[in-house]
Amino acid sequence: MSKDWGAKIISLGEFEKIRPKLGKIVATSGGYDPIHPGHISLIINSKQYGDTMVVIVNGDWFLSQKKGRPFQNLQTRSLIVSGIKDVDYVIPFEIEDDMSVNVALDIIKPHIYTKGGDTVDPSTIREWEVCQKNGTKVVFGVGEDKEWSSSWFLEDWEKSKYKAKRQQLKNKINKYLTS
């Protein structure tokens, strides 16, 4: 699979070198596991706030802490995000023992940091202080209202998987009992 079919996927170090040439930078972040329409609307609608759209994709350790394990690995999620309209750069980001993207934001130093879904005020984001320190404006409520959740999708998927297995087991037991 070609890795050059969307936005550039780069490291923080590579981004730091090109940052001065990028104009007004907008950043957003998330696990995107699995990605859903709310994520896509956040990313696409974020671009209106600047010239360069940077998406920070949280790593596998972050998702393991949040949900128990990632559904898709960091590389796969980064490739998917790179294909979304208006994304200029994707930065895969992993620091164990850190549930924030503070280190990434401190290097990227975006002019705007966007949040969507149920993130509505400073008390709901871990990155508030680093944004304040760097003069980054935080814009809340970008994209569609909270209609989707990766966790909801995964919970439904797990329930349906076990429901199907239970039904198969019931069928085997019934077949055995009626034989």
C-alpha positions in Angstrom: 0.0 0.0 0.0 1.3 3.4 -0.9 1.7 5.7 2.0 1.6 8.8 -0.2 -2.1 9.0 -1.1 -3.1 11.7 1.4 -1.6 14.2 3.8 2.0 13.8 4.8 2.6 11.7 7.9 5.6 13.2 9.7 7.3 13.2 13.0 7.3 16.1 15.5 11.0 16.7 14.6 10.2 17.0 10.9 7.2 19.3 11.6 9.4 21.6 13.8 11.7 22.2 10.8 8.9 23.2 8.4 6.7 25.1 10.9 7.9 28.6 10.0 6.7 28.3 6.4 3.1 27.1 7.2 1.1 30.2 7.9 -1.7 30.0 10.5 -1.6 26.5 12.0 -4.7 24.7 13.2 -4.3 21.4 15.2 -6.7 18.9 16.6 -6.0 15.5 18.2 -7.7 12.2 19.0 -7.4 8.5 19.0 -9.7 8.0 16.0 -10.2 4.4 16.8 -12.4 3.6 15.0 -12.8 6.8 13.1 -16.5 8.0 12.7 -18.4 10.9 11.1 -17.9 13.1 14.2 -14.2 12.8 13.9 -14.3 13.6 10.2 -16.6 16.6 10.7 -14.2 17.9 13.4 -11.2 17.6 11.2 -12.8 19.1 8.0 -14.5 21.9 9.9 -11.2 22.8 11.7 -9.5 23.8 8.5 -11.6 27.0 8.3 -9.6 28.4 11.2 -6.3 28.6 9.5 -4.0 27.8 6.6 -2.4 24.5 7.6 -4.4 21.6 9.2 -2.4 19.3 11.5 -4.0 16.2 13.1 -2.2 14.6 16.0 -3.1 10.9 16.2 -2.9 9.5 19.8 -0.8 6.3 20.2 -1.7 2.8 21.1 -0.6 3.2 24.7 -3.1 6.0 25.1 -5.9 3.9 23.7 -4.9 0.9 25.9 -5.4 3.1 28.9 -8.6 4.6 27.7 -10.4 1.5 26.3 -8.3 -1.5 27.2 -6.7 -1.9 23.8 -6.6 -0.3 20.4 -9.0 -1.6 17.7 -6.5 -0.4 14.9 -2.8 0.3 15.4 -1.3 3.8 15.2 0.1 3.4 11.7 -3.3 2.3 10.3 -5.2 5.1 12.0 -2.6 7.7 10.8 -3.0 6.4 7.2 -6.8 6.7 7.4 -6.6 10.3 8.8 -4.2 11.3 6.1 -6.9 10.6 3.5 -9.4 13.1 5.0 -10.1 16.2 3.0 -8.1 19.3 4.0 -5.6 17.5 6.3 -2.1 18.8 5.5 0.0 16.9 8.1 -0.6 13.9 10.3 1.6 13.4 13.4 1.5 10.0 15.0 2.1 10.7 18.7 3.0 8.3 21.5 4.4 9.0 24.9 3.7 6.3 27.5 2.4 7.5 30.9 1.0 10.7 29.3 -2.7 10.9 28.4 -2.3 14.4 26.9 -0.8 15.7 23.7 1.0 18.5 25.6 4.4 17.7 24.3 3.2 17.7 20.7 1.4 21.0 21.1 4.4 22.5 22.7 6.4 21.7 19.6 3.7 22.4 17.0 2.6 25.6 18.7 -0.6 25.9 16.7 -2.4 29.2 16.5 -5.7 27.4 17.0 -6.4 24.0 18.7 -9.9 22.6 18.0 -12.0 20.2 20.0 -15.4 18.7 19.2 -18.0 16.3 20.6 -18.4 16.5 24.4 -15.4 18.8 24.9 -17.0 22.1 25.9 -14.8 24.0 28.3 -11.2 24.2 29.7 -12.0 21.8 32.5 -12.5 19.0 29.9 -9.1 19.2 28.2 -5.7 18.2 29.5 -4.0 20.5 27.1 -5.5 23.8 28.4 -2.4 25.0 30.3 0.1 24.4 27.4 -2.3 26.2 25.0 -2.5 29.2 27.4 1.3 29.2 27.8 1.9 29.2 24.0 -0.9 31.7 23.1 -2.9 29.0 21.3 -6.6 29.8 21.0 -8.8 26.8 21.9 -12.0 26.5 19.9 -14.7 24.2 21.3 -17.6 22.5 19.7 -16.2 22.2 16.2 -17.9 19.7 13.9 -21.2 17.8 14.4 -22.8 17.4 17.8 -22.0 14.2 19.7 -23.9 11.6 17.8 -21.2 9.0 17.5 -18.6 7.5 19.8 -15.8 5.0 19.0 -16.4 3.4 22.4 -20.1 3.0 21.6 -19.3 1.3 18.3 -16.8 -1.0 19.9 -19.2 -1.9 22.8 -21.9 -2.7 20.3 -19.5 -4.8 18.2 -18.4 -6.8 21.2 -22.0 -7.4 22.4 -23.1 -8.6 18.9 -20.0 -10.9 18.7 -20.8 -12.6 22.0 -24.5 -12.7 21.2 -23.7 -14.6 17.9 -21.4 -17.0 19.8 -24.1 -17.6 22.5 -26.6 -18.3 19.7 -24.3 -20.8 18.0 -23.7 -22.5 21.4 -27.4 -22.7 22.0 -28.0 -24.2 18.6 -25.3 -26.9 19.2 -26.8 -27.7 22.6 -30.3 -28.0 21.2 -29.0 -30.1 18.3 -27.3 -32.4 20.8 -30.3 -32.6 23.1 -32.7 -33.4 20.2 -30.4 -36.0 18.7 
